[in-house]
Amino acid sequence: MQIEEAIKTAIEYEVRIREHYVESQDAAKDPVARRVFGLMASEENDHVKYLEKKLKDWKEGNKLSAEDLETTLPSLDWIEKEVGKLASGDVKKTATAEIGALETAATIESETSRFYAGLVEKLPDEAKSFFERFVEIESGHLALVNAELDAIKGSGYWFDIPEFDVETG
């Protein structure tokens, strides 16, 4: 895959996940879930705009650089607080309607992460660091989605780490 094709395909991946988050936000009944889906939709929209700009720059002969690619995701403390709300009482009961949307998001985020990881392995060095930053960010998205799923389902896991070990108490 050539660099231009990689960027165009990356835009397709980002549009797909953005549209899922927009639809999920519109359908969500729980206000916390709506905020989280909205935040993720905004983040993915920023990625689409960023990639479109980088594609234009690349076509104009500029080199790829990811130094200016930021994430709008909040701190881990904020994530823990908001996801913790999803796991509590009535919110947990109403948020179960969003499980399907979160499971779909986890699937799409996983596919997107694998796509970016594959680009890092296959593309020339000049494009590796550009797409490595996307691997980092998309992995963070997947961790957030999985943490929300764990909290809503009450699985006893937080970011894939058991909250309670029956052997050690």
Secondary structure, 3 states (H helix, E strand, C coil): CCHHHHHHHHHHHHHHHHHHHHHHHHHCCCHHHHHHHHHHHHHHHHHHHHHHHHHHHHHCCCCCCCCCCCCCCCCHHHHHHHHHHHCCHHHHHHHHHHHHHHHHHHHHHHHHHHHHHHHHHHCCHHHHHHHHHHHHHHHHHHHHHHHHHHHHHCCCEECCEECCCCCCC
